[in-house]
Amino acid sequence: EPKFLEALRRFQGTPETILQNADLMKLLLPILRGDLAIAENYIYAAEERLHCPITAFGGEQDPLIRPEDIADWQDQTQQSFNLHLYPSNHFFLHRDRTALIQAIAKELAPTLSLKS
């Protein structure tokens, strides 16, 4: 468990006050371990490319996923691909929330305007 908690600290996605709360971590650890187990055990299987655009988001300082790996999502679509990188880590969605929401809104705007 100490090694797992140290790994969580390196991800920088869980506040230290939560990591130090034994009761709360007792509840969260099985969920966090399950999430990581899914990621560790996933095996990619190539399938037909999607018939829809893909937009991918990521953090430039992510210690787990390199920007080039995120860019590989372009191989999964027959249509357009857009990549948005933010100057943060794996949890860029917290630090760069406003920019992320603006990018999502911009990506969805053409689709939403067709529906009105």
Secondary structure, DSSP 4 states (H G I P E B T S, - for coil): -HHHHHHHHHHT-S-HHHHT-HHHHHHHHHHHHHHHHHHHH------PPBSS-EEEEEETT-SSS-HHHHHGGGGGBSS-EEEEEESS-TTHHHHTHHHHHHHHHHHHHHHHHHH-
